[in-house]
Amino acid sequence: GPSLGLSVREIDPDFAARFKLPQGTQGVIVSRVEPMSPAFDADIERGHVVLEVNRHQVHSVDEYRRLTAAARPGDVLTLYLYQPEIEQRALHTVKIE
C-alpha cells in the first residue's frame, strides 16, 4: 500500500477501557508511526484512533487498508482521529510520498 508510515490494529476491550474511549467508538488504533514519515509529519501518534479516512468511516483494519490502498504519491488523505490522551477529535492531513 501507500507509504503513510503508520501501522494500525483493531480496537480491543483493554485499550477501550484503559483510554476511556467513548462508548461505541469505531475505528482502528495507530500502533506504530515511522519516524520522518508522512504520518509523523502530520503529528499522528501511537495510540490515536483513526475514525475516518477521507470522510469514510473505518470499522476495521481491512477497511482502513481498502480506503488507503488507492492513494498514490502526491495524494493527500484526510484522517479524522480521536486523541484519547486529550479526549479530542481532530482532522489530520497526510501527503503521500
HELIX and SHEET records of a PDB file:
HELIX    1   1 PRO A   13  ARG A   18  1                                   6    
HELIX    2   2 PRO A   38  ASP A   41  1                                   4    
HELIX    3   3 VAL A   61  ALA A   69  1                                   9    
SHEET    1   A 4 LEU A   6  GLU A  10  0                                        
SHEET    2   A 4 VAL A  28  VAL A  33 -1                                        
SHEET    3   A 4 VAL A  49  VAL A  53 -1                                        
SHEET    4   A 4 HIS A  56  GLN A  57 -1                                        
SHEET    1   B 5 LEU A   6  GLU A  10  0                                        
SHEET    2   B 5 VAL A  28  VAL A  33 -1                                        
SHEET    3   B 5 VAL A  49  VAL A  53 -1                                        
SHEET    4   B 5 VAL A  76  GLN A  83 -1                                        
SHEET    5   B 5 GLN A  88  LYS A  95 -1                                        
END                                                                             
